[in-house]
Amino acid sequence: MEAIADGLKALEKSIEINPQAPDTYQYVTMLYVQKIKLEKNKKLLSEYAKKAEENFIKASKLRTPGKTEEDLQKDIKQLRS
């Protein structure tokens, strides 16, 4: 979990430098997915899932600015499975 925390910290700095880079948000999403896989505290699972989805949406909107809310919801459903 320490490596994930270090990665998230580095990605936060990257977002500060360039908040328009979709790959950064995608990497944040992937790290939260890994945290979900490793976490045993159920209360934290929903928090991590929410953060993963938020960053996934940011990445998706940056990659495809005209993406509809319906398409985003389909993508989120896929992320959850």
Number of C-alpha atoms within 10 A of each C-alpha: 11 7 9 15 13 11 14 18 12 13 16 16 11 14 15 9 10 11 14 15 15 20 15 22 25 19 18 26 26 16 20 24 20 15 19 19 10 11 14 10 9 9 9 13 18 12 12 19 17 14 16 26 21 16 20 25 21 21 22 21 17 17 14 11 10 9 12 11 11 9 11 15 12 11 15 17 11 9 14 10 5
